[in-house]
Amino acid sequence: MKQIKFRPLRLNKKTGKIIVASYAQWNKVRCANYSEFNLIVSNEYEHMDKSAFVYNHQGEQLFHFGYNPWDVHEHYASCIGESVDYFYLRDTYKDFVVINNINGEIYKNRRFRGADCDGTPTFTHYDVDRITEDSTCEHHGADAFEPVTVGYVLNWLGWFLYQLENAKLKVGA
């Protein structure tokens, strides 16, 4: 059985900053195309202050949309057909999950601020330059963002792991 090791957060010993795993690492876990695999999640985050700020690999403080992904999944899941006006839904709800039933196959399409359409978090995409200078930043202003903390990443980690369908999870290896 294939085995994947994942470190969602780690302490950079040189700088003393807490670093979040890259988008590519999160996406690798989500996209693991194995019939079944063992996912070993490092639990070094257990010793981290939940209110500590999180940085990217370049040492830049990260920001993310301040909401709970569990709430979006719980309250905005909708079952709709193939013709979807995503712009209308985005303007109306800001965050939503679309469940399409196409020819008997169920497809989930997540439209979350700060996640790709399949639900991979994009923490490393939003540093201070991006949220203050990029006017195309998902059509939201800088006030839509909050500093990323260890606790916030762990909340998303829980939601992210819950969505995996073919992983046997082991935490703390």
GROMACS elastic network, one bead per residue, 0.5 to 0.9 nm:
[ bonds ]
;  ai    aj funct       b0    kb
    1    34     6  0.86945   500
    1    35     6  0.89615   500
    1    36     6  0.69420   500
    1    37     6  0.57172   500
    1    38     6  0.70621   500
    2    34     6  0.73616   500
    2    36     6  0.73493   500
    2    38     6  0.62912   500
    2    39     6  0.87016   500
    3    37     6  0.56145   500
    3    39     6  0.60149   500
    3    40     6  0.74030   500
    4    29     6  0.74480   500
    4    32     6  0.87156   500
    4    37     6  0.73251   500
    4    38     6  0.62381   500
    4    40     6  0.61192   500
    4    41     6  0.84665   500
    5    29     6  0.88494   500
    5    38     6  0.84104   500
    5    39     6  0.60132   500
    5    41     6  0.59903   500
    5    42     6  0.73883   500
    5   173     6  0.85423   500
    6     9     6  0.89801   500
    6    21     6  0.83334   500
    6    25     6  0.74964   500
    6    26     6  0.81384   500
    6    29     6  0.77103   500
    6    39     6  0.72459   500
    6    40     6  0.61109   500
    6    42     6  0.61405   500
    7    10     6  0.66226   500
    7    20     6  0.82327   500
    7    21     6  0.64826   500
    7    25     6  0.85740   500
    7    40     6  0.86392   500
    7    41     6  0.60075   500
    7    42     6  0.50505   500
    7    43     6  0.77119   500
    7    44     6  0.81284   500
    7    45     6  0.88826   500
    8    19     6  0.84441   500
    8    20     6  0.58155   500
    8    22     6  0.84235   500
    8    25     6  0.83604   500
    8    26     6  0.77418   500
    8    41     6  0.75089   500
    8    42     6  0.73113   500
    8    43     6  0.85677   500
    8    45     6  0.81177   500
    8   153     6  0.80499   500
    8   154     6  0.83611   500
    8   157     6  0.76653   500
    9    18     6  0.66705   500
    9    19     6  0.56247   500
    9    21     6  0.58863   500
    9    42     6  0.82369   500
    9    43     6  0.85199   500
    9    44     6  0.74085   500
    9    45     6  0.61560   500
    9    54     6  0.84732   500
    9   150     6  0.78170   500
    9   153     6  0.82271   500
    9   154     6  0.89044   500
   10    17     6  0.84946   500
   10    18     6  0.56656   500
   10    19     6  0.53515   500
   10    20     6  0.66365   500
   10    21     6  0.77887   500
   10    42     6  0.88655   500
   10    44     6  0.68419   500
   10    45     6  0.70493   500
   11    14     6  0.88119   500
   11    15     6  0.84657   500
   11    16     6  0.63592   500
   11    17     6  0.58562   500
   11    19     6  0.60838   500
   11    20     6  0.89279   500
   11    44     6  0.84369   500
   11    45     6  0.86595   500
   11    48     6  0.85949   500
   12    15     6  0.56627   500
   12    16     6  0.53442   500
   12    17     6  0.54241   500
   12    18     6  0.60853   500
   12    19     6  0.66306   500
   12    57     6  0.88560   500
   13    16     6  0.51207   500
   13    17     6  0.74734   500
   13    18     6  0.89436   500
   14    17     6  0.81617   500
   15    18     6  0.86878   500
   15    59     6  0.80616   500
   17    52     6  0.89726   500
   17    53     6  0.80415   500
   17    54     6  0.70851   500
   17    55     6  0.67185   500
   17    59     6  0.73156   500
   18    48     6  0.84351   500
   18    52     6  0.77952   500
   18    53     6  0.70863   500
   18    54     6  0.51520   500
   18    55     6  0.60031   500
   18    56     6  0.82962   500
   18    59     6  0.88723   500
   18   150     6  0.80570   500
   19    22     6  0.88331   500
   19    54     6  0.56812   500
   19    56     6  0.54318   500
   19    57     6  0.62166   500
   19    59     6  0.77968   500
   20    23     6  0.89570   500
   20    54     6  0.64169   500
   20    55     6  0.63919   500
   20    56     6  0.60568   500
   20    57     6  0.76850   500
   20   123     6  0.76810   500
   20   124     6  0.74727   500
   20   150     6  0.86320   500
   20   153     6  0.79843   500
   21    24     6  0.80584   500
   21    25     6  0.60859   500
   21    26     6  0.68539   500
   21    56     6  0.78815   500
   21    57     6  0.82898   500
   21   123     6  0.86616   500
   21   124     6  0.80529   500
   22    25     6  0.52455   500
   22    26     6  0.65515   500
   22    27     6  0.86113   500
   22    56     6  0.76126   500
   22    57     6  0.78895   500
   22   122     6  0.82747   500
   22   123     6  0.78817   500
   22   124     6  0.62110   500
   23    26     6  0.51841   500
   23    27     6  0.59922   500
   23    28     6  0.84696   500
   23   120     6  0.75058   500
   23   121     6  0.69644   500
   23   122     6  0.57849   500
   23   123     6  0.71533   500
   23   124     6  0.64031   500
   23   125     6  0.80637   500
   24    27     6  0.50104   500
   24    28     6  0.59532   500
   24    29     6  0.87416   500
   25    28     6  0.50611   500
   25    29     6  0.65871   500
   25    30     6  0.88504   500
   26    29     6  0.54181   500
   26    30     6  0.64542   500
   26    31     6  0.87202   500
   26   120     6  0.64108   500
   26   121     6  0.72447   500
   26   122     6  0.86722   500
   26   160     6  0.89188   500
   27    31     6  0.58492   500
   27    32     6  0.83077   500
   27   119     6  0.89878   500
   27   120     6  0.58372   500
   27   121     6  0.82399   500
   28    31     6  0.51839   500
   28    32     6  0.58977   500
   29    32     6  0.53586   500
   29    39     6  0.79959   500
   29   164     6  0.85869   500
   30    33     6  0.86170   500
   30   118     6  0.84590   500
   30   119     6  0.84148   500
   30   120     6  0.69813   500
   30   160     6  0.81519   500
   30   161     6  0.85464   500
   30   163     6  0.85620   500
   30   164     6  0.67043   500
   31    34     6  0.88815   500
   32    35     6  0.88470   500
   32    36     6  0.88486   500
   32    37     6  0.81033   500
   32   166     6  0.85387   500
   32   167     6  0.88234   500
   33    36     6  0.83079   500
   33    37     6  0.89777   500
   33   166     6  0.87943   500
   34    37     6  0.62908   500
   34   166     6  0.74801   500
   34   167     6  0.88348   500
   35   166     6  0.64310   500
   35   167     6  0.87420   500
   36   165     6  0.86511   500
   36   167     6  0.57324   500
   36   168     6  0.73986   500
   37   166     6  0.65679   500
   37   167     6  0.50407   500
   37   168     6  0.61182   500
   37   169     6  0.86188   500
   38   166     6  0.87871   500
   38   167     6  0.56943   500
   38   169     6  0.60506   500
   38   170     6  0.72756   500
   39   167     6  0.59988   500
   39   168     6  0.59017   500
   39   170     6  0.60746   500
   39   171     6  0.81792   500
   40   168     6  0.84541   500
   40   169     6  0.61588   500
   40   171     6  0.57083   500
   40   172     6  0.71799   500
   40   173     6  0.62349   500
   41   169     6  0.75052   500
   41   170     6  0.62200   500
   41   172     6  0.60738   500
   41   173     6  0.68138   500
   42    45     6  0.77169   500
   42   170     6  0.87390   500
   42   171     6  0.60871   500
   42   173     6  0.58548   500
   43    46     6  0.57928   500
   43    47     6  0.83671   500
   43   171     6  0.61422   500
   43   173     6  0.74461   500
   44    47     6  0.60694   500
   44    48     6  0.74271   500
   44   172     6  0.76236   500
   45    48     6  0.50975   500
   45    49     6  0.82717   500
   45    50     6  0.84926   500
   45   150     6  0.75803   500
   45   154     6  0.83710   500
   46    49     6  0.82244   500
   46    50     6  0.86710   500
   47    50     6  0.88554   500
   48    51     6  0.85552   500
   48    52     6  0.74278   500
   48   150     6  0.72268   500
   49    52     6  0.52958   500
   49    53     6  0.88933   500
   49   149     6  0.88052   500
   49   150     6  0.69441   500
   49   151     6  0.80567   500
   50    53     6  0.84770   500
   50   149     6  0.65376   500
   50   152     6  0.78927   500
   50   154     6  0.85712   500
   51   148     6  0.89145   500
   51   149     6  0.54682   500
   51   150     6  0.60846   500
   51   151     6  0.62115   500
   51   152     6  0.84243   500
   52   148     6  0.84033   500
   52   149     6  0.53189   500
   52   150     6  0.57988   500
   52   151     6  0.80170   500
   53    61     6  0.71957   500
   53    62     6  0.78480   500
   53   147     6  0.67094   500
   53   148     6  0.58082   500
   53   150     6  0.65027   500
   54    59     6  0.89214   500
   54    60     6  0.85627   500
   54    61     6  0.61429   500
   54    62     6  0.61066   500
   54    63     6  0.85011   500
   54   147     6  0.77885   500
   54   148     6  0.55272   500
   54   149     6  0.53461   500
   54   150     6  0.63595   500
   54   153     6  0.85843   500
   55    58     6  0.76329   500
   55    59     6  0.54210   500
   55    60     6  0.52362   500
   55    62     6  0.52788   500
   55    63     6  0.88493   500
   55   124     6  0.79584   500
   55   127     6  0.85177   500
   55   148     6  0.79524   500
   55   149     6  0.89718   500
   56    59     6  0.53802   500
   56    60     6  0.55121   500
   56    61     6  0.66348   500
   56    62     6  0.66138   500
   56   123     6  0.84043   500
   56   124     6  0.58244   500
   56   125     6  0.88869   500
   56   127     6  0.82371   500
   57    60     6  0.74891   500
   57   124     6  0.85386   500
   58    61     6  0.89747   500
   60   127     6  0.63235   500
   60   128     6  0.78100   500
   61   126     6  0.86605   500
   61   127     6  0.59707   500
   61   128     6  0.70249   500
   61   147     6  0.75326   500
   61   148     6  0.78378   500
   62   123     6  0.68871   500
   62   124     6  0.66186   500
   62   125     6  0.79851   500
   62   126     6  0.57227   500
   62   128     6  0.69157   500
   62   146     6  0.85913   500
   62   147     6  0.60319   500
   62   148     6  0.55700   500
   62   149     6  0.86168   500
   63    66     6  0.87662   500
   63   123     6  0.71496   500
   63   124     6  0.83571   500
   63   125     6  0.85468   500
   63   126     6  0.54227   500
   63   127     6  0.58638   500
   63   128     6  0.70796   500
   63   131     6  0.78809   500
   63   145     6  0.58195   500
   63   146     6  0.52964   500
   63   149     6  0.86989   500
   64    67     6  0.87623   500
   64   113     6  0.85875   500
   64   114     6  0.66428   500
   64   122     6  0.82919   500
   64   123     6  0.62485   500
   64   124     6  0.88704   500
   64   125     6  0.86688   500
   64   126     6  0.64164   500
   64   127     6  0.86119   500
   64   144     6  0.81121   500
   64   145     6  0.50468   500
   64   146     6  0.55185   500
   64   147     6  0.63455   500
   64   148     6  0.58800   500
   65    68     6  0.89779   500
   65   113     6  0.65170   500
   65   114     6  0.63991   500
   65   144     6  0.58392   500
   65   146     6  0.61128   500
   65   147     6  0.86485   500
   65   148     6  0.87290   500
   66   144     6  0.68823   500
   66   145     6  0.58247   500
   66   146     6  0.55404   500
   66   147     6  0.84107   500
   66   148     6  0.86867   500
   66   152     6  0.87005   500
   67    70     6  0.89147   500
   67    71     6  0.80109   500
   67    72     6  0.84328   500
   67   113     6  0.89655   500
   68    71     6  0.54969   500
   68    72     6  0.68837   500
   68   152     6  0.84963   500
   68   155     6  0.75187   500
   68   156     6  0.76741   500
   69    72     6  0.51509   500
   69    73     6  0.63461   500
   69    74     6  0.85730   500
   69    95     6  0.88737   500
   69   112     6  0.78980   500
   69   155     6  0.79306   500
   69   156     6  0.65257   500
   69   159     6  0.67248   500
   69   160     6  0.88880   500
   70    73     6  0.52465   500
   70    74     6  0.60169   500
   70    75     6  0.85134   500
   70   155     6  0.84094   500
   70   156     6  0.81830   500
   70   158     6  0.89410   500
   70   159     6  0.62891   500
   71    74     6  0.50450   500
   71    75     6  0.58301   500
   71    76     6  0.78259   500
   72    75     6  0.54725   500
   72    76     6  0.53808   500
   72    77     6  0.73587   500
   72    95     6  0.61629   500
   72    96     6  0.59873   500
   72    97     6  0.73748   500
   72   112     6  0.78219   500
   73    76     6  0.58745   500
   73    77     6  0.56802   500
   73    95     6  0.87426   500
   73    96     6  0.70064   500
   73    97     6  0.62831   500
   73   110     6  0.85398   500
   74    77     6  0.63985   500
   75    78     6  0.87150   500
   75    96     6  0.82388   500
   76    93     6  0.77681   500
   76    95     6  0.72474   500
   76    97     6  0.60558   500
   76    98     6  0.83780   500
   77    96     6  0.60800   500
   77    98     6  0.60364   500
   77    99     6  0.71566   500
   77   110     6  0.88916   500
   78    96     6  0.77135   500
   78    97     6  0.62701   500
   78    98     6  0.53293   500
   78    99     6  0.60895   500
   78   100     6  0.87145   500
   79    97     6  0.85704   500
   79    98     6  0.60550   500
   79   100     6  0.61050   500
   79   101     6  0.78046   500
   80    83     6  0.80400   500
   80    84     6  0.74666   500
   80    98     6  0.67953   500
   80    99     6  0.64930   500
   80   100     6  0.58876   500
   80   101     6  0.78415   500
   81    84     6  0.69264   500
   81    99     6  0.83676   500
   81   100     6  0.58928   500
   81   101     6  0.70245   500
   81   102     6  0.78653   500
   82   100     6  0.67414   500
   82   101     6  0.82325   500
   82   102     6  0.75346   500
   84    87     6  0.87246   500
   84    88     6  0.86526   500
   84    89     6  0.82923   500
   84    98     6  0.89347   500
   85    88     6  0.53976   500
   85    89     6  0.64129   500
   85    90     6  0.86688   500
   86    89     6  0.50187   500
   86    90     6  0.58975   500
   86    91     6  0.84524   500
   86   111     6  0.85228   500
   87    90     6  0.50242   500
   87    91     6  0.60645   500
   87    92     6  0.84429   500
   88    91     6  0.51724   500
   88    92     6  0.60172   500
   88    93     6  0.84103   500
   89    92     6  0.50305   500
   89    93     6  0.56757   500
   89    94     6  0.70475   500
   89    95     6  0.81089   500
   89    96     6  0.76069   500
   90    93     6  0.54320   500
   90    95     6  0.64501   500
   90    96     6  0.76335   500
   90   111     6  0.77481   500
   90   112     6  0.89386   500
   91    94     6  0.57378   500
   92    95     6  0.87361   500
   93    96     6  0.65785   500
   94   111     6  0.81002   500
   94   112     6  0.73586   500
   94   113     6  0.73047   500
   95   110     6  0.80388   500
   95   111     6  0.56462   500
   95   113     6  0.63468   500
   96   109     6  0.85995   500
   96   110     6  0.61959   500
   96   111     6  0.52738   500
   96   112     6  0.62241   500
   97   108     6  0.69108   500
   97   109     6  0.58209   500
   97   111     6  0.59529   500
   97   112     6  0.77922   500
   98   107     6  0.80678   500
   98   108     6  0.57747   500
   98   109     6  0.50049   500
   98   110     6  0.61498   500
   98   111     6  0.77459   500
   99   106     6  0.66939   500
   99   107     6  0.56496   500
   99   109     6  0.62987   500
   99   110     6  0.85050   500
  100   105     6  0.79234   500
  100   106     6  0.56816   500
  100   107     6  0.50905   500
  100   108     6  0.64075   500
  100   109     6  0.77854   500
  101   104     6  0.57429   500
  101   105     6  0.54493   500
  101   107     6  0.64218   500
  101   108     6  0.89654   500
  102   105     6  0.52092   500
  102   106     6  0.65003   500
  102   107     6  0.76070   500
  103   106     6  0.84420   500
  108   117     6  0.87716   500
  108   118     6  0.74410   500
  109   117     6  0.56700   500
  109   118     6  0.59307   500
  109   119     6  0.80197   500
  110   115     6  0.80065   500
  110   116     6  0.73934   500
  110   118     6  0.55994   500
  110   119     6  0.57763   500
  111   114     6  0.88899   500
  111   115     6  0.72953   500
  111   116     6  0.71419   500
  111   117     6  0.54874   500
  111   118     6  0.80368   500
  111   119     6  0.77335   500
  112   115     6  0.53503   500
  112   116     6  0.71764   500
  112   117     6  0.74010   500
  112   119     6  0.73313   500
  112   121     6  0.89275   500
  113   116     6  0.81755   500
  113   122     6  0.89681   500
  113   138     6  0.73589   500
  114   119     6  0.88472   500
  114   120     6  0.84884   500
  114   121     6  0.59766   500
  114   122     6  0.52653   500
  114   123     6  0.69211   500
  114   125     6  0.82862   500
  114   126     6  0.85731   500
  114   138     6  0.85735   500
  115   118     6  0.75720   500
  115   119     6  0.52554   500
  115   120     6  0.51917   500
  115   122     6  0.52208   500
  115   123     6  0.82094   500
  116   119     6  0.52826   500
  116   120     6  0.53943   500
  116   121     6  0.66911   500
  116   122     6  0.71064   500
  117   120     6  0.75878   500
  119   160     6  0.73560   500
  119   163     6  0.84826   500
  120   160     6  0.73565   500
  121   124     6  0.85882   500
  121   156     6  0.75678   500
  121   157     6  0.88446   500
  121   160     6  0.80805   500
  122   125     6  0.55712   500
  122   126     6  0.77434   500
  123   126     6  0.62761   500
  123   127     6  0.87439   500
  123   148     6  0.77695   500
  123   153     6  0.83609   500
  124   127     6  0.72271   500
  125   130     6  0.77517   500
  126   129     6  0.78314   500
  126   130     6  0.56321   500
  126   131     6  0.61774   500
  126   137     6  0.87828   500
  126   145     6  0.88462   500
  127   130     6  0.54347   500
  127   131     6  0.64774   500
  127   132     6  0.87555   500
  128   131     6  0.54348   500
  128   132     6  0.61272   500
  128   133     6  0.82987   500
  128   142     6  0.87562   500
  129   132     6  0.54152   500
  129   133     6  0.56652   500
  129   134     6  0.74600   500
  130   133     6  0.55311   500
  130   134     6  0.51580   500
  130   135     6  0.85135   500
  130   137     6  0.72736   500
  130   142     6  0.89427   500
  131   134     6  0.59368   500
  131   135     6  0.78636   500
  131   137     6  0.65693   500
  131   140     6  0.86593   500
  131   141     6  0.71649   500
  131   142     6  0.51912   500
  131   143     6  0.87778   500
  131   144     6  0.89923   500
  131   145     6  0.76548   500
  132   135     6  0.76529   500
  132   137     6  0.89225   500
  132   141     6  0.75550   500
  132   142     6  0.55953   500
  133   136     6  0.88785   500
  133   137     6  0.87171   500
  133   142     6  0.87906   500
  134   137     6  0.55479   500
  135   138     6  0.81247   500
  135   139     6  0.69255   500
  135   140     6  0.77662   500
  135   141     6  0.74205   500
  136   139     6  0.55024   500
  136   140     6  0.77451   500
  137   140     6  0.60885   500
  137   141     6  0.75458   500
  137   142     6  0.87524   500
  138   141     6  0.86039   500
  140   143     6  0.78643   500
  140   144     6  0.62142   500
  140   145     6  0.86878   500
  141   144     6  0.57468   500
  141   145     6  0.78868   500
  142   145     6  0.56912   500
  142   146     6  0.86288   500
  143   146     6  0.76609   500
  145   148     6  0.88276   500
  146   149     6  0.88923   500
  148   151     6  0.83064   500
  148   152     6  0.62478   500
  148   153     6  0.70805   500
  149   152     6  0.51511   500
  149   153     6  0.64057   500
  149   154     6  0.86874   500
  150   153     6  0.52485   500
  150   154     6  0.62335   500
  150   155     6  0.87323   500
  151   154     6  0.50678   500
  151   155     6  0.62407   500
  151   156     6  0.87888   500
  152   155     6  0.51300   500
  152   156     6  0.64786   500
  152   157     6  0.85853   500
  153   156     6  0.51400   500
  153   157     6  0.59737   500
  153   158     6  0.86825   500
  154   158     6  0.61871   500
  154   159     6  0.86534   500
  155   158     6  0.53447   500
  155   159     6  0.65641   500
  155   160     6  0.86752   500
  156   159     6  0.50715   500
  156   160     6  0.58910   500
  156   161     6  0.85203   500
  157   161     6  0.60447   500
  157   162     6  0.84126   500
  158   161     6  0.53245   500
  158   162     6  0.61269   500
  158   163     6  0.88284   500
  159   162     6  0.50763   500
  159   163     6  0.65144   500
  160   163     6  0.53861   500
  160   164     6  0.69785   500
  161   164     6  0.53870   500
  161   165     6  0.87734   500
  161   167     6  0.86747   500
  161   169     6  0.83907   500
  162   165     6  0.80286   500
  164   167     6  0.62619   500
  165   168     6  0.89403   500
  170   173     6  0.71671   500
